[in-house]
Amino acid sequence: MTSDMDDDVDALADELANRLHLGGRSEAILFALRASLAAAGDDSLIRRDRLLEVMNSEIWPLLQDGEPISKAERENILGLNPSTGV
């Protein structure tokens, strides 16, 4: 199985090296790994920043400062019946 995987890796690295006119397999693998890391890091940072922006501008301003709501208030908001719990 390892040999099949190695063959697949070699074939993909050769294809990437040919398409991008890179020096060889090692260069193609380095390029692909760096691109994957950059894409994964940037995407998660962008999503986090967008979420924080929405929370700061849309959600948190709607919340009032003060006492947290009681369990009974929370259950009422959720539509739960205190006697059955459902």
Protein Blocks (a to p, Z undefined) as FASTA:
>chain_A
ZZmmmmmmmmmmmmmmmmnopablklmmmmmmmmmmmmmmmmmmmmmmmmmmmmmmmmmm
mpccdddddfklmmmmnopafkloZZ
